[in-house]
């Protein structure tokens, strides 16, 4: 299963003992993917060993069997860049991600969904509508990688337009009507796919059809204010994604600059916190709007006397969380806040982590 926001929201709300998260990098191609099953098996064994030390034997055995069963259902022929398994007494789910992660096992009273959140927020998730007067394709992508090309009802053929035989008929106003009707039909099918997701759509078409589509589009706010030239109906999906990413990189950079300007303004307005303990207390009072964190930053920690104390490693101490930033991100999301991931070094003077407060 590929990550989606509904699944993310469900998993991040889980609060129960024995939440096991197994995270590993995987590979799309052979022979590299042959090693993925071995890495997964070793991580499952690590989880089992930690469970035997932390829990009673009956509980540990039950959870291990559930985790082993889920791992056994993984078809490594469909691997992307990473795989995450979530298991507790009630849940056994896996998610594939087109982003690299750090191999690890987390056992806590919540699932470690930070890599899911990172995939949603740090990477650019978008659709490409490959459009012409004759047909339409829909490709889902993240950064420069194809996630999948959507089927049913895509690809969609403009059958009414293709049946227009005579040059006289094609020159008539009826041609414009048929193209507008087709683009309107395609737009509704696209919106059915993206309905509850706030994911942008990049049009791959010529300039004339791009502006014709904009005229009939119901959700113009989701359409990127630029287009990838030519319809490219016969091109392979990954080739289209590779070219589309050149445009989407600029779009993403502009968005990040906008968010960073919010951070700088907050510093000037004295609405910025960088001490982790202060941030945790502010989140608990609902004061934090946005957390800013550098990508790849993880920190084991414990809460002692209501303060965050960094630790070198988690070991099997139940009082130490594997990643305090993961916990704070989840807390803030529950209070209606959000999170922005920035490249390494962007928050160097704040030790990689900070918060913008509401007041």
Steps between C-alpha positions, in 0.01 A plus 500: 500500500618852421485766767200735507392772741200306630725214602751744648230667709375163625845370593619815674193501727569150635602501866541151639768277648717289271491714184775354280636693201750332268661738250738404218640617169401286201579488129287511185730290282685168499746385619498761779146410605610143577663632819183673622341180631815424702512850650131477591549159662788633712297801614207274594742286703627814674143600584428152633808507724406837644143385562624193691704729726225759549179293520368176642564198277137454394464861382842499337425178311160624382641827368799327342273257314285786378806694382648193330172432320481857369865486389424176319234670288745755356554455126843650441434518126295813575751673726560871478770691692380396845257282694341551843313236703259596779389233749327494836226283650238652268692616191721337238566733206784582264579810295734548206669837456697655212749654746813370670487432875726376780464129578375459855250340739288712736287356783296759684143590599456676163605411146803678354332680212765765452617350170141510379473864606835570332375340180190720507675825593863485389446344160291634216199276436315589181299378202580547132204525265627410152242672282414538132185543293502125442562360847620532859729308735553553875835432668570525873854597600717603791805712420665344194347154544183350358271353762249359255301573188131498582260266323120483476375736375843607374625508233196680360445527125304784343290267288255764384782718368677212327178409314483838330592403147460790261728807491185714488373349825835547670506862400158564647416630847412143590871422533541760775194365680627142487842599636344706781263214588788253503721721717209552740447122521873442562506771768222330693684166485821667625311660789355163596857374541636796696173586679605515867872536434662839470734384224590727205445406137752582227358513147710343226363644177546777247425858600167520317356192673642606838296822495193324359516255790534781752175650371299189592699387809295490822801516736739748346675533836646150460653568156866605481534846337731359233480208258726236347500561128360242254240233571747207491220244489736223382791568737583271793371626835842523667639704210215749546557511878873567454425806286210612721725501805708780348190722524383363834839567662452872439143481630621325818788743551258794484274335758795435735617860468153616601502277808853608598392861484234415763776365723717811461204726571421298813855550625460876454160493674632296793270211408776244448621229739808280461531332841346153475354506852342841440359376169349193668333711769372750240351216291320361806333843542402518132733796437707354214386558142791357298796278581809543279744211489795403285456186298684199646506626859420237767553516876434243778385671819322463834265731688646574842338754734290623207814574297634333185834332568692376196641146515770326299287193419170343595609153607203325658423767756121559477554857624695597189325578172681413177444844348376798700442699180259233377304530826490880483388498137214267586403710804493817291290342225243401762477867606438608140857610425716402205861412420751619242806293412802691371829379349791434740677818608201732454445519879863467606492784753193342663653148516271383226168544679268787587139611538290795396240583763147634451552765767 
